């Protein structure tokens, strides 16, 4: 009787462990279209923004927009690159006139998109307007 109970416990433990392995694999398969940024430098001079850095994207494309609070100040734009290894990039644009001087500073949002067009890996870079 004790052997039967031990056997049932061992079988249930093995069955539980084997299901987690397949779940992890499914998560890894759906993790596509990652985008990463490094060596980011942002300068704001005379109402102009210049961001430089490096990007690595599974889709060779990343997106950016300028926001302040929940308001979008510069609509979504994209940058495309030929290969999918670390690449240098530069983003330049003039700050819009409708930036609120009080409250939260504006921020540049850089991100990728998955196959469904949903935002993935968002990165937020606040702009120092006082410099």
Residue frames as a rotation matrix with the C-alpha (Angstrom) as fourth column:
UNK 1
0.568 0.823 0.000 0.00
0.823 -0.568 0.000 0.00
0.000 0.000 -1.000 0.00
UNK 2
0.473 -0.478 -0.740 2.81
0.119 -0.798 0.591 2.41
-0.873 -0.367 -0.321 0.91
UNK 3
-0.593 -0.729 0.343 4.57
0.405 0.098 0.909 1.54
-0.696 0.678 0.237 -2.34
UNK 4
-0.080 0.662 0.745 1.43
0.990 -0.037 0.139 2.40
0.119 0.749 -0.652 -4.34
UNK 5
0.831 0.387 -0.398 1.10
0.474 -0.869 0.145 5.78
-0.290 -0.309 -0.906 -2.64
UNK 6
0.066 -0.901 -0.428 4.81
0.035 -0.426 0.904 6.56
-0.997 -0.075 0.003 -3.21
UNK 7
-0.591 -0.242 0.769 4.49
0.707 0.303 0.639 5.50
-0.388 0.922 -0.008 -6.84
UNK 8
0.395 0.821 0.412 1.49
0.910 -0.412 -0.050 7.81
0.129 0.394 -0.910 -7.35
UNK 9
0.739 -0.182 -0.649 3.37
0.173 -0.879 0.444 10.74
-0.651 -0.441 -0.618 -5.74
UNK 10
-0.337 -0.941 0.017 6.46
0.175 -0.045 0.983 10.18
-0.925 0.334 0.180 -7.91
UNK 11
-0.395 0.258 0.882 4.38
0.914 0.207 0.349 9.90
-0.093 0.944 -0.317 -11.09
UNK 12
0.703 0.710 0.032 2.45
0.711 -0.702 -0.048 13.10
-0.012 0.056 -0.998 -10.30
UNK 13
0.431 -0.642 -0.634 5.72
0.025 -0.693 0.720 14.96
-0.902 -0.327 -0.283 -9.60
UNK 14
-0.599 -0.679 0.424 7.23
0.407 0.199 0.892 13.80
-0.690 0.707 0.157 -12.88
UNK 15
-0.034 0.679 0.733 4.10
0.996 -0.040 0.084 14.72
0.086 0.733 -0.675 -14.80
UNK 16
0.821 0.351 -0.450 4.05
0.449 -0.884 0.128 18.18
-0.353 -0.307 -0.884 -13.23
UNK 17
0.051 -0.904 -0.424 7.69
-0.007 -0.425 0.905 18.84
-0.999 -0.043 -0.028 -14.05
UNK 18
-0.588 -0.306 0.749 7.37
0.673 0.328 0.663 17.72
-0.448 0.894 0.013 -17.65
UNK 19
0.417 0.811 0.410 4.48
0.909 -0.380 -0.172 20.13
0.016 0.445 -0.895 -18.35
UNK 20
0.676 -0.211 -0.706 6.52
0.111 -0.918 0.380 23.16
-0.729 -0.335 -0.597 -17.24
UNK 21
-0.411 -0.898 0.160 9.24
0.265 0.051 0.963 22.36
-0.872 0.438 0.217 -19.76
UNK 22
-0.368 0.333 0.868 6.82
0.929 0.099 0.356 22.58
0.033 0.938 -0.346 -22.67
UNK 23
0.729 0.656 -0.195 5.31
0.671 -0.741 0.013 25.80
-0.136 -0.141 -0.981 -21.33
UNK 24
0.235 -0.740 -0.631 8.73
0.055 -0.638 0.768 27.48
-0.970 -0.215 -0.110 -21.20
UNK 25
-0.664 -0.484 0.570 9.41
0.543 0.213 0.813 26.45
-0.514 0.849 0.121 -24.79
UNK 26
0.167 0.806 0.568 6.09
0.976 -0.218 0.023 27.98
0.142 0.550 -0.823 -25.92
UNK 27
0.777 0.090 -0.623 6.99
0.326 -0.904 0.276 31.25
-0.538 -0.418 -0.732 -24.20
UNK 28
-0.238 -0.948 -0.209 10.37
0.120 -0.243 0.963 31.33
-0.964 0.204 0.172 -25.94
UNK 29
-0.531 0.063 0.845 8.75
0.827 0.258 0.500 30.79
-0.186 0.964 -0.189 -29.33
UNK 30
0.505 0.806 0.308 6.34
0.842 -0.539 0.030 33.71
0.190 0.244 -0.951 -28.89
UNK 31
0.453 -0.404 -0.794 9.12
0.410 -0.697 0.588 36.05
-0.792 -0.592 -0.151 -27.75
UNK 32
-0.018 -0.524 0.851 10.03
0.999 0.027 0.038 37.17
-0.043 0.851 0.523 -31.29
UNK 33
0.336 0.162 0.928 10.66
0.587 -0.806 -0.073 40.65
0.736 0.569 -0.366 -32.66
UNK 34
0.511 -0.230 -0.828 12.78
0.762 -0.325 0.560 41.96
-0.398 -0.917 0.009 -29.79
UNK 35
0.486 -0.429 0.762 14.43
0.321 -0.723 -0.612 45.36
0.813 0.541 -0.214 -30.06
UNK 36
0.503 -0.427 -0.751 17.31
0.819 -0.041 0.572 46.60
-0.275 -0.903 0.330 -27.87
UNK 37
0.770 -0.271 0.578 19.08
0.054 -0.874 -0.482 49.94
0.636 0.403 -0.658 -27.56
UNK 38
0.487 -0.661 -0.570 22.49
0.819 0.119 0.561 50.90
-0.304 -0.741 0.599 -26.16
UNK 39
-0.547 -0.830 -0.113 24.92
0.776 -0.553 0.303 53.84
-0.314 0.078 0.946 -26.02
UNK 40
0.335 0.791 0.511 22.07
0.879 -0.458 0.134 56.36
0.340 0.404 -0.849 -26.20
UNK 41
-0.698 -0.483 -0.529 22.94
0.608 -0.790 -0.082 60.09
-0.378 -0.379 0.845 -26.19
UNK 42
0.304 0.858 0.414 20.24
0.934 -0.354 0.046 62.78
0.186 0.373 -0.909 -26.34
UNK 43
-0.766 -0.513 -0.387 20.97
0.558 -0.830 -0.003 66.47
-0.320 -0.219 0.922 -26.92
UNK 44
0.450 0.864 0.225 18.45
0.893 -0.427 -0.146 69.33
-0.030 0.266 -0.963 -27.02
UNK 45
-0.547 -0.665 -0.509 19.87
0.564 -0.742 0.363 72.57
-0.619 -0.088 0.780 -28.43
UNK 46
-0.859 0.160 -0.487 17.95
-0.359 -0.865 0.350 75.55
-0.365 0.475 0.800 -29.76
UNK 47
0.087 0.996 -0.018 14.68
-0.792 0.058 -0.607 73.65
-0.604 0.067 0.794 -30.01
UNK 48
0.295 -0.061 -0.954 16.26
-0.766 0.582 -0.274 70.78
0.572 0.811 0.125 -31.95
UNK 49
0.569 -0.064 0.820 16.55
-0.569 0.689 0.449 67.21
-0.594 -0.722 0.355 -30.66
UNK 50
0.194 -0.558 -0.807 19.37
-0.767 0.426 -0.479 64.90
0.611 0.712 -0.346 -31.70
UNK 51
0.576 -0.001 0.817 19.51
-0.598 0.682 0.422 61.33
-0.557 -0.732 0.392 -30.43
UNK 52
0.073 -0.588 -0.806 22.30
-0.802 0.445 -0.397 58.93
0.592 0.676 -0.439 -31.33
UNK 53
0.101 -0.069 0.992 22.84
-0.787 0.605 0.122 55.36
-0.609 -0.793 0.007 -30.26
UNK 54
-0.832 -0.333 -0.445 22.87
-0.529 0.719 0.451 51.75
0.170 0.610 -0.774 -31.38
UNK 55
0.167 0.949 0.269 19.93
-0.917 0.250 -0.311 49.45
-0.362 -0.195 0.912 -32.07
UNK 56
-0.951 -0.287 -0.114 19.52
-0.308 0.889 0.338 45.71
0.004 0.357 -0.934 -32.53
UNK 57
-0.087 0.993 0.078 16.14
-0.832 -0.029 -0.554 44.58
-0.548 -0.113 0.829 -33.83
UNK 58
-0.419 0.017 0.908 14.87
0.195 0.978 0.071 41.19
-0.887 0.206 -0.414 -34.99
UNK 59
0.461 0.721 0.517 12.85
0.703 0.059 -0.709 42.93
-0.541 0.690 -0.480 -37.70
UNK 60
-0.493 -0.776 0.393 15.46
0.870 -0.424 0.253 45.56
-0.030 0.467 0.884 -38.74
UNK 61
-0.208 0.477 0.854 12.90
0.201 -0.834 0.515 48.28
0.957 0.278 0.077 -37.91
UNK 62
-0.517 0.195 -0.834 12.18
0.847 -0.024 -0.531 50.30
-0.123 -0.981 -0.152 -34.78
UNK 63
0.186 0.731 0.657 9.73
0.637 -0.599 0.485 53.08
0.748 0.328 -0.577 -34.04
UNK 64
-0.715 -0.366 -0.596 9.75
0.695 -0.467 -0.547 56.31
-0.079 -0.805 0.588 -32.05
UNK 65
0.218 0.730 0.647 7.47
0.551 -0.640 0.536 59.14
0.805 0.240 -0.542 -31.01
UNK 66
-0.868 -0.438 0.235 7.63
0.107 -0.626 -0.773 62.16
0.485 -0.646 0.590 -28.72
UNK 67
0.180 0.945 -0.273 5.14
0.575 0.124 0.809 62.25
0.798 -0.303 -0.521 -25.84
UNK 68
-0.846 -0.291 0.446 4.41
-0.217 -0.577 -0.788 64.40
0.487 -0.763 0.425 -22.84
UNK 69
-0.416 0.681 0.603 2.14
-0.696 0.188 -0.693 62.98
-0.585 -0.708 0.396 -20.16
UNK 70
-0.119 0.429 0.896 -0.40
0.358 0.860 -0.364 61.04
-0.926 0.277 -0.256 -22.26
UNK 71
0.768 0.432 -0.472 -0.30
-0.186 -0.554 -0.811 63.45
-0.612 0.711 -0.346 -25.22
UNK 72
0.205 -0.678 0.706 1.61
0.867 0.460 0.190 62.56
-0.454 0.573 0.683 -28.40
UNK 73
0.368 -0.159 -0.916 3.60
-0.124 -0.985 0.121 65.59
-0.921 0.069 -0.382 -29.62
UNK 74
-0.322 -0.453 -0.831 5.37
-0.929 -0.017 0.370 63.95
-0.182 0.891 -0.415 -32.58
UNK 75
0.696 0.717 0.027 3.52
-0.688 0.677 -0.262 61.09
-0.206 0.164 0.965 -34.27
UNK 76
0.491 -0.459 0.740 5.04
0.062 0.866 0.495 57.65
-0.869 -0.197 0.454 -34.75
UNK 77
0.530 -0.456 -0.715 7.95
-0.844 -0.196 -0.500 57.43
0.088 0.868 -0.489 -37.17
UNK 78
0.906 -0.243 0.348 10.11
0.140 0.945 0.295 54.43
-0.400 -0.218 0.890 -38.05
UNK 79
0.164 -0.922 -0.351 13.76
-0.940 -0.254 0.229 53.75
-0.300 0.293 -0.908 -38.79
UNK 80
0.979 0.152 0.132 14.81
-0.099 0.933 -0.345 50.84
-0.176 0.325 0.929 -40.99
UNK 81
0.068 -0.997 -0.022 18.18
-0.846 -0.069 0.528 49.14
-0.529 -0.018 -0.849 -41.29
UNK 82
0.106 -0.079 -0.991 19.56
-0.867 0.480 -0.132 46.58
0.486 0.874 -0.018 -43.72
UNK 83
-0.340 -0.274 -0.900 20.79
0.052 0.950 -0.308 43.93
0.939 -0.151 -0.309 -41.29
UNK 84
0.686 0.726 0.039 19.73
-0.081 0.023 0.996 42.79
0.723 -0.687 0.075 -37.84
UNK 85
0.017 -0.734 -0.679 22.96
0.927 0.266 -0.265 43.32
0.375 -0.625 0.685 -35.90
UNK 86
0.231 0.023 -0.973 23.94
0.669 -0.730 0.142 46.30
-0.707 -0.683 -0.184 -33.76
UNK 87
-0.062 -0.151 0.987 23.64
0.893 -0.449 -0.012 49.39
0.445 0.881 0.163 -35.95
UNK 88
-0.798 -0.197 -0.569 24.26
0.434 -0.843 -0.317 53.07
-0.418 -0.500 0.759 -35.22
UNK 89
0.031 0.832 0.554 21.29
0.940 -0.213 0.268 55.37
0.341 0.513 -0.788 -35.65
UNK 90
-0.949 -0.199 -0.244 20.51
0.267 -0.920 -0.289 59.08
-0.167 -0.339 0.926 -35.46
UNK 91
0.085 0.984 0.158 17.14
0.985 -0.107 0.139 60.71
0.153 0.143 -0.978 -34.89
UNK 92
-0.899 -0.337 -0.281 16.79
0.374 -0.924 -0.086 64.46
-0.230 -0.183 0.956 -35.44
UNK 93
-0.047 0.886 0.461 13.71
0.841 -0.214 0.497 66.67
0.538 0.412 -0.735 -35.28
UNK 94
-0.733 -0.078 0.676 12.54
-0.140 -0.955 -0.261 70.12
0.666 -0.286 0.689 -34.21
UNK 95
-0.816 0.454 -0.357 10.59
0.505 0.261 -0.823 70.33
-0.281 -0.852 -0.442 -30.96
UNK 96
-0.162 0.835 0.525 6.95
0.748 -0.243 0.617 71.27
0.643 0.493 -0.586 -31.54
UNK 97
-0.622 -0.045 0.782 5.58
-0.210 -0.952 -0.222 74.53
0.755 -0.302 0.582 -30.12
UNK 98
0.337 0.921 0.196 2.87
-0.506 0.001 0.862 72.80
0.794 -0.390 0.467 -28.05
UNK 99
-0.231 -0.474 -0.849 5.22
0.542 0.662 -0.518 71.49
0.808 -0.580 0.104 -25.32
UNK 100
0.839 0.524 0.144 3.93
0.122 -0.441 0.889 72.35
0.529 -0.729 -0.435 -21.84
UNK 101
-0.061 -0.933 0.354 6.66
-0.269 -0.326 -0.906 74.03
0.961 -0.150 -0.231 -19.80
UNK 102
-0.251 0.023 0.968 5.19
-0.968 -0.029 -0.251 73.00
0.022 -0.999 0.029 -16.46
UNK 103
0.731 0.564 0.384 4.69
-0.604 0.797 -0.021 69.48
-0.318 -0.216 0.923 -15.20
UNK 104
0.497 -0.499 0.710 6.35
0.281 0.867 0.412 66.39
-0.821 -0.005 0.571 -16.63
UNK 105
-0.292 -0.646 -0.705 9.15
-0.607 -0.445 0.659 66.78
-0.740 0.620 -0.262 -19.19
UNK 106
0.663 0.465 -0.587 8.55
-0.748 0.386 -0.540 65.38
-0.024 0.797 0.603 -22.68
UNK 107
-0.071 -0.693 0.717 10.08
-0.406 0.677 0.614 62.01
-0.911 -0.248 -0.330 -23.44
UNK 108
-0.140 -0.091 -0.986 11.16
-0.970 0.211 0.119 60.15
0.197 0.973 -0.118 -26.54
UNK 109
0.330 0.361 0.872 9.64
-0.516 0.843 -0.153 56.68
-0.790 -0.399 0.465 -26.72
UNK 110
-0.327 -0.484 -0.811 11.59
-0.927 0.332 0.176 54.08
0.184 0.810 -0.557 -28.74
UNK 111
0.009 0.429 0.903 10.10
-0.526 0.770 -0.361 50.63
-0.851 -0.472 0.233 -29.30
UNK 112
-0.966 -0.188 -0.176 9.59
-0.253 0.552 0.795 47.67
-0.052 0.812 -0.581 -31.61
UNK 113
0.036 0.999 -0.027 6.42
-0.977 0.029 -0.210 45.99
-0.209 0.034 0.977 -32.84
UNK 114
-0.543 -0.118 0.831 5.38
-0.117 0.991 0.064 42.35
-0.832 -0.062 -0.552 -32.97
UNK 115
-0.921 0.165 0.353 3.55
0.390 0.366 0.845 40.64
0.011 0.916 -0.401 -35.86
UNK 116
0.003 0.996 -0.087 0.21
1.000 -0.002 0.016 41.93
0.015 -0.087 -0.996 -34.53
UNK 117
-0.024 -0.080 0.996 1.49
0.399 -0.915 -0.064 45.53
0.917 0.396 0.054 -34.59
UNK 118
0.915 0.348 -0.203 1.60
0.297 -0.244 0.923 45.79
0.272 -0.905 -0.327 -30.79
UNK 119
0.455 -0.757 0.469 4.32
-0.676 -0.636 -0.371 47.81
0.579 -0.148 -0.802 -29.04
UNK 120
0.842 -0.297 -0.450 7.14
0.476 0.802 0.361 45.69
0.254 -0.518 0.817 -27.58
UNK 121
0.025 -0.923 -0.383 10.23
1.000 0.018 0.020 46.61
-0.012 -0.383 0.923 -25.56
UNK 122
0.754 0.265 0.602 9.33
0.342 -0.940 -0.014 50.29
0.562 0.216 -0.799 -24.95
UNK 123
-0.213 -0.851 -0.480 12.23
0.976 -0.167 -0.137 52.53
0.036 -0.498 0.867 -23.85
UNK 124
0.814 0.571 0.103 11.62
0.549 -0.816 0.181 56.01
0.188 -0.091 -0.978 -22.39
UNK 125
-0.337 -0.941 -0.030 14.16
0.932 -0.329 -0.151 58.84
0.133 -0.079 0.988 -22.69
UNK 126
0.605 0.580 -0.546 13.21
0.671 -0.740 -0.042 62.14
-0.428 -0.341 -0.837 -20.99
UNK 127
0.137 -0.510 0.849 14.32
0.735 -0.523 -0.432 65.36
0.664 0.683 0.303 -22.70
UNK 128
-0.061 -0.256 -0.965 16.10
0.851 -0.519 0.084 68.00
-0.522 -0.816 0.249 -20.63
UNK 129
0.480 0.360 0.800 14.68
0.782 -0.589 -0.204 71.26
0.397 0.724 -0.564 -22.00
UNK 130
0.963 -0.095 -0.251 16.64
0.082 -0.784 0.615 73.40
-0.255 -0.613 -0.748 -19.53
UNK 131
0.188 -0.974 0.128 20.06
0.631 0.219 0.744 72.65
-0.753 -0.059 0.656 -21.04
